[in-house]
C-alpha cells in the first residue's frame, strides 16, 4: 500500500475510470466516450493509473484495451481491514463497558441498610 495509489485515485475522473473498468476491460475510446472526456484526457488519466499499477493495457490491433490490476486493490483491502479490525475491537470494548455500566445501574441501592 503506498501513497501513489491514493494520489492516482484522488482525481475524480480517474476514480470514474476505475469504476468503469470494474465491470471489465474497455478500450480507451469507449472510456473517453462514457465519461465525456476527450481521448487525450482519458489517455493521460489512464497513464497515471497505469504508472500507479492500478490498470494495465493490452494493445489489440489499433486499440488499447485497459483493465484493472487486482493486486493494488487487494493490498488496499488488506490495509483497510487492519482499520476494520481495530474499530471492531474498540466497539467490542465499548460494548463491554456499556454492559458494565448497565449492570451498575441495575444493582439495588439499599440506602446503606
N, CA and C of each residue as an Amber inpcrd file, in Angstrom:
protein
   339
   0.8530000  -1.1740000   0.0000000   0.0000000   0.0000000   0.0000000
   0.8920000   1.2280000   0.0000000   0.6820000   2.1140000  -0.9690000
   1.5060000   3.3170000  -0.9990000   0.6840000   4.5460000  -1.3720000
   1.2590000   5.6850000  -1.1650000   0.5700000   6.9500000  -1.4060000
   0.2680000   7.1690000  -2.8820000   1.0420000   6.5660000  -3.7620000
   0.8020000   6.7140000  -5.2050000  -0.5780000   6.2140000  -5.5750000
  -0.9970000   5.1390000  -4.9430000  -2.3300000   4.5850000  -5.2140000
  -3.4010000   5.6060000  -4.8700000  -3.3110000   6.1720000  -3.6730000
  -4.3170000   7.1520000  -3.2590000  -4.2370000   8.4230000  -4.0850000
  -3.0530000   8.8280000  -4.4420000  -2.8860000  10.0160000  -5.2690000
  -3.5490000   9.8080000  -6.6330000  -3.3550000   8.6370000  -7.2000000
  -3.9550000   8.3390000  -8.5070000  -5.4770000   8.3080000  -8.4150000
  -5.9940000   7.7820000  -7.3110000  -7.4440000   7.6660000  -7.1550000
  -8.1060000   8.9560000  -6.6770000  -7.3160000   9.9230000  -6.2590000
  -7.8650000  11.1590000  -5.7050000  -8.5280000  12.0350000  -6.7660000
  -8.1710000  11.8590000  -8.0060000  -8.7320000  12.6670000  -9.0820000
 -10.0610000  12.0360000  -9.5130000 -11.1510000  12.8020000  -9.5260000
 -12.4720000  12.2300000  -9.8110000 -12.5860000  11.4740000 -11.1390000
 -11.9760000  11.9830000 -12.2070000 -12.0630000  11.2750000 -13.4930000
 -11.3600000   9.9190000 -13.4270000 -10.2420000   9.8680000 -12.7190000
  -9.5290000   8.5900000 -12.6070000 -10.3350000   7.6000000 -11.7720000
 -10.9760000   8.0990000 -10.7390000 -11.8270000   7.2270000  -9.9360000
 -13.0030000   6.7220000 -10.7830000 -13.5540000   7.5790000 -11.6190000
 -14.6300000   7.1640000 -12.5270000 -14.1470000   6.0900000 -13.5020000
 -12.9170000   6.2260000 -13.9730000 -12.3450000   5.2270000 -14.8770000
 -12.2530000   3.8780000 -14.1560000 -11.7930000   3.8920000 -12.9130000
 -11.7030000   2.6580000 -12.1250000 -13.0870000   2.0370000 -11.9870000
 -14.0930000   2.8620000 -11.7220000 -15.4650000   2.3670000 -11.6010000
 -15.9160000   1.7060000 -12.9040000 -15.6140000   2.3210000 -14.0320000
 -15.9800000   1.7290000 -15.3280000 -15.2890000   0.3890000 -15.5420000
 -14.0080000   0.3470000 -15.2470000 -13.2240000  -0.8690000 -15.5070000
 -13.5630000  -1.9910000 -14.5340000 -14.2530000  -1.6690000 -13.4700000
 -14.6750000  -2.7120000 -12.5290000 -15.5680000  -3.7310000 -13.2380000
 -16.3070000  -3.2730000 -14.2420000 -17.1990000  -4.1650000 -14.9870000
 -16.4730000  -4.9760000 -16.0510000 -15.2280000  -4.6370000 -16.3280000
 -14.4580000  -5.4040000 -17.3050000 -13.5870000  -4.5080000 -18.1670000
 -12.6870000  -5.1200000 -18.9360000 -11.7820000  -4.3590000 -19.8000000
 -12.5480000  -3.4910000 -20.7960000 -11.8860000  -2.4030000 -21.1780000
 -12.5410000  -1.4440000 -22.0520000 -11.4930000  -0.6680000 -22.8580000
 -11.7870000  -0.3950000 -24.1260000 -10.8530000   0.4180000 -24.9160000
 -10.8970000   1.8820000 -24.4840000  -9.7850000   2.5570000 -24.6950000
  -9.6620000   3.9490000 -24.2680000 -10.7420000   4.8240000 -24.8960000
 -11.0900000   4.5580000 -26.1510000 -12.1260000   5.3610000 -26.8180000
 -13.4730000   5.2470000 -26.1320000 -13.8200000   4.0530000 -25.7020000
 -15.0890000   3.8620000 -25.0060000 -15.0660000   4.5200000 -23.6320000
 -13.9340000   4.4310000 -22.9570000 -13.7910000   5.1030000 -21.6550000
 -14.0070000   6.6020000 -21.8290000 -13.3530000   7.1640000 -22.8350000
 -13.4830000   8.6030000 -23.1050000 -14.9390000   8.9580000 -23.4090000
 -15.5870000   8.1590000 -24.2600000 -16.9800000   8.4400000 -24.6130000
 -17.9010000   8.3640000 -23.3980000 -17.7500000   7.3220000 -22.6060000
 -18.6590000   7.1120000 -21.4650000 -18.4860000   8.1820000 -20.4010000
 -17.2630000   8.7180000 -20.2770000 -17.0160000   9.7620000 -19.2790000
 -17.0650000  11.1660000 -19.8730000 -17.3830000  11.2310000 -21.1670000
 -17.4580000  12.5040000 -21.8780000 -16.1590000  13.2930000 -21.7570000
 -15.0540000  12.5740000 -21.9790000 -13.7270000  13.1750000 -21.9900000
 -13.1900000  13.1430000 -23.4130000 -12.2620000  14.0430000 -23.7120000
 -11.5260000  13.9440000 -24.9650000 -10.5600000  12.7730000 -24.8050000
 -10.2940000  12.0680000 -25.8920000  -9.4340000  10.8890000 -25.7900000
  -8.0510000  11.2060000 -25.2120000  -7.4300000  12.3360000 -25.5720000
  -6.1350000  12.6400000 -24.9380000  -6.2310000  12.7900000 -23.4170000
  -7.3410000  13.3730000 -22.9370000  -7.5390000  13.4860000 -21.4860000
  -7.6460000  12.0960000 -20.8600000  -8.4580000  11.2390000 -21.4530000
  -8.6370000   9.8810000 -20.9360000  -7.2970000   9.1450000 -20.9400000
  -6.5400000   9.3040000 -22.0100000  -5.2350000   8.6380000 -22.1010000
  -4.2870000   9.1240000 -21.0150000  -4.3250000  10.4090000 -20.7310000
  -3.4650000  10.9650000 -19.6780000  -3.8400000  10.3610000 -18.3140000
  -5.1410000  10.3090000 -18.0210000  -5.5850000   9.7150000 -16.7650000
  -5.2160000   8.2310000 -16.6950000  -5.3750000   7.5260000 -17.7980000
  -5.0350000   6.1100000 -17.8340000  -3.5360000   5.8940000 -17.6350000
  -2.7370000   6.7960000 -18.1230000  -1.2910000   6.6890000 -17.9330000
  -0.9450000   6.8130000 -16.4450000  -1.5910000   7.7490000 -15.7560000
  -1.3620000   7.9150000 -14.3180000  -1.7810000   6.6430000 -13.5740000
  -2.9420000   6.1050000 -13.9400000  -3.4240000   4.8740000 -13.3050000
  -2.4940000   3.7030000 -13.5950000  -1.9670000   3.6790000 -14.7980000
  -1.0250000   2.6190000 -15.1780000   0.2910000   2.7560000 -14.4170000
   0.7980000   3.9800000 -14.3200000   2.0400000   4.2220000 -13.5760000
   1.8910000   3.8460000 -12.0990000   0.6700000   3.9810000 -11.5690000
   0.4030000   3.6200000 -10.1770000   0.1680000   2.1120000 -10.0270000
   0.1330000   1.4090000 -11.1470000  -0.0650000  -0.0450000 -11.0980000
  -1.5130000  -0.4670000 -10.9420000  -2.4410000   0.4640000 -11.1430000
  -3.8580000   0.1590000 -10.9550000  -4.5170000  -0.4440000 -12.1890000
  -3.9920000  -0.1100000 -13.3550000  -4.5220000  -0.6660000 -14.6040000
  -3.3660000  -1.1330000 -15.4700000  -3.7170000  -2.0090000 -16.3900000
  -2.7290000  -2.4170000 -17.3940000  -3.3920000  -2.3240000 -18.7520000
  -2.5610000  -2.1820000 -19.7720000  -3.0560000  -2.0000000 -21.1240000
  -2.6200000  -3.1750000 -21.9920000  -3.5240000  -3.5610000 -22.8890000
  -3.2100000  -4.5830000 -23.8820000  -3.5360000  -4.0120000 -25.2530000
  -2.5150000  -3.8730000 -26.0920000  -2.8130000  -3.4260000 -27.4480000
  -3.4620000  -4.5690000 -28.2370000  -4.5870000  -4.2730000 -28.8690000
  -5.2720000  -5.2400000 -29.7290000  -5.5570000  -4.5190000 -31.0400000
  -4.8200000  -4.9300000 -32.0670000  -4.8740000  -4.2510000 -33.3670000
  -4.5540000  -2.7760000 -33.1420000  -5.4720000  -1.8830000 -33.5020000
  -5.1950000  -0.4520000 -33.3330000  -5.8500000   0.1210000 -32.0710000
  -6.3490000  -0.7710000 -31.1910000  -6.9830000  -0.3170000 -29.9490000
  -6.0820000  -0.6180000 -28.7650000  -6.2980000   0.1550000 -27.7200000
  -5.6040000  -0.0870000 -26.4510000  -6.6900000  -0.4110000 -25.4240000
  -6.6690000  -1.6490000 -24.9630000  -7.6780000  -2.1420000 -24.0300000
  -7.1050000  -2.0690000 -22.6150000  -7.8410000  -1.4140000 -21.7270000
  -7.4040000  -1.2580000 -20.3410000  -8.2220000  -2.1580000 -19.4300000
  -7.5370000  -2.6940000 -18.4210000  -8.2220000  -3.4940000 -17.4110000
  -7.5790000  -3.2410000 -16.0610000  -8.3400000  -3.5290000 -15.0140000
  -7.8330000  -3.3420000 -13.6540000  -6.7870000  -4.3910000 -13.3130000
  -5.8240000  -3.9850000 -12.5260000  -4.8520000  -4.9090000 -11.9370000
  -5.3370000  -5.2080000 -10.5220000  -5.5410000  -6.4530000 -10.1880000
  -6.1380000  -6.7610000  -8.8790000  -5.2200000  -6.4980000  -7.6800000
  -3.9110000  -6.6430000  -7.8450000  -3.0040000  -6.5900000  -6.6940000
  -3.1120000  -5.3120000  -5.8550000  -3.1090000  -4.1290000  -6.4490000
  -3.2100000  -2.9260000  -5.6090000  -4.5190000  -2.8640000  -4.8160000
  -5.5900000  -3.3900000  -5.3940000  -6.8680000  -3.3720000  -4.7000000
  -6.8850000  -4.3910000  -3.5600000  -6.2210000  -5.5160000  -3.7650000
  -6.0790000  -6.4980000  -2.6830000  -5.2640000  -5.9050000  -1.5360000
  -4.1900000  -5.2010000  -1.8720000  -3.3610000  -4.5550000  -0.8540000
  -4.1580000  -3.4860000  -0.1080000  -4.9680000  -2.7280000  -0.8480000
  -5.7840000  -1.6950000  -0.2250000  -6.8130000  -2.3370000   0.7130000
  -7.3910000  -3.4460000   0.2950000  -8.3610000  -4.1360000   1.1230000
  -7.7180000  -4.6520000   2.4100000  -6.5170000  -5.2000000   2.3060000
  -5.8000000  -5.6660000   3.4990000  -5.4940000  -4.5030000   4.4390000
  -5.0840000  -3.3830000   3.8710000  -4.7760000  -2.1990000   4.6680000
  -6.0350000  -1.7080000   5.3830000  -7.1460000  -1.6220000   4.6440000
  -8.4020000  -1.1850000   5.2500000  -8.8900000  -2.1800000   6.2910000
  -8.6340000  -3.4670000   6.0550000  -9.0480000  -4.4900000   7.0100000
  -8.3830000  -4.2910000   8.3700000  -7.1470000  -3.7990000   8.3720000
  -6.4760000  -3.5440000   9.6510000  -7.2360000  -2.4810000  10.4460000
  -7.8200000  -1.5110000   9.7560000  -8.6270000  -0.4930000  10.4260000
  -9.9520000  -1.0770000  10.8940000 -10.5430000  -1.9380000  10.0420000
 -11.7940000  -2.5860000  10.4410000 -11.6010000  -3.3780000  11.7290000
 -10.5260000  -4.1460000  11.7950000 -10.2600000  -4.9560000  12.9910000
 -10.0750000  -4.0630000  14.2120000  -9.3200000  -2.9810000  14.0540000
  -9.0850000  -2.0710000  15.1770000 -10.4020000  -1.4730000  15.6660000
 -11.2650000  -1.0450000  14.7390000 -12.5430000  -0.4610000  15.1380000
 -13.4560000  -1.4950000  15.7700000 -13.4450000  -2.7160000  15.2400000
 -14.2700000  -3.7680000  15.8380000 -13.8340000  -4.0440000  17.2690000
 -12.5210000  -4.0640000  17.5180000 -12.0180000  -4.2620000  18.8770000
 -12.4670000  -3.1250000  19.7900000 -12.4150000  -1.9090000  19.2830000
 -12.8540000  -0.7680000  20.0870000 -14.3470000  -0.8370000  20.3830000
 -15.1230000  -1.2310000  19.3930000 -16.5610000  -1.3580000  19.6140000
 -16.8640000  -2.4840000  20.6020000 -16.1070000  -3.5750000  20.5320000
 -16.2870000  -4.6630000  21.4980000 -15.9980000  -4.1790000  22.9100000
 -14.9090000  -3.4030000  23.0600000 -14.5790000  -2.8660000  24.3830000
 -15.6620000  -1.8940000  24.8630000 -16.1900000  -1.1030000  23.9370000
 -17.2620000  -0.1730000  24.2910000 -18.5020000  -0.9560000  24.7270000
 -18.8430000  -2.0200000  24.0010000 -19.9850000  -2.8600000  24.3860000
 -19.7880000  -3.4150000  25.7960000 -18.5790000  -3.9140000  26.0850000
 -18.2940000  -4.4500000  27.4160000 -18.4700000  -3.3650000  28.4820000
 -17.9630000  -2.1850000  28.1910000 -18.0610000  -1.0820000  29.1400000
 -19.5210000  -0.6850000  29.3730000 -20.2970000  -0.6290000  28.2890000
 -21.7090000  -0.2580000  28.4270000 -22.4820000  -1.3100000  29.2180000
 -22.1690000  -2.5890000  29.0070000 -22.8080000  -3.6520000  29.7870000
 -22.4450000  -3.5160000  31.2710000 -21.1930000  -3.1570000  31.5200000
 -20.7400000  -2.9580000  32.9040000 -21.5070000  -1.8060000  33.5440000
 -21.6730000  -0.7130000  32.8110000 -22.4250000   0.4270000  33.3380000
 -23.8820000   0.0590000  33.5830000 -24.4730000  -0.6880000  32.6670000
 -25.8590000  -1.1000000  32.8480000 -25.9990000  -1.9990000  34.0760000
 -25.0090000  -2.8450000  34.3030000 -25.0150000  -3.7080000  35.4860000
 -24.9590000  -2.9020000  36.7550000 -24.1930000  -1.8190000  36.7530000
 -24.0990000  -0.9630000  37.9360000 -25.4200000  -0.2590000  38.2070000
 -26.1110000   0.1390000  37.1570000 -27.3870000   0.8410000  37.3230000
 -28.4680000  -0.0900000  37.8620000 -28.3770000  -1.3670000  37.5520000
 -29.4120000  -2.3220000  37.9540000 -29.2550000  -2.8020000  39.3920000
 -28.0950000  -2.6030000  40.0000000 -27.8950000  -3.0310000  41.3800000
 -28.7810000  -2.2010000  42.2950000 -29.5640000  -2.8630000  43.1510000
 -30.4400000  -2.0900000  44.0380000 -29.6290000  -1.3440000  45.0880000
 -30.0480000  -0.1480000  45.3400000 -29.4070000   0.6650000  46.3680000
 -30.2420000   0.5440000  47.6340000 -29.6940000  -0.0900000  48.6460000
 -30.4190000  -0.3110000  49.8960000 -30.3550000   0.9090000  50.8120000
 -29.8310000   1.9760000  50.3390000 -29.7420000   3.1970000  51.1370000
 -28.9110000   3.0230000  52.3900000 -27.8670000   2.1330000  52.2980000
 -26.9700000   1.9210000  53.4170000 -27.5290000   0.9510000  54.4470000
 -28.6590000   0.3540000  54.1930000 -29.2690000  -0.5780000  55.1540000
 -28.7450000  -1.9660000  54.9910000
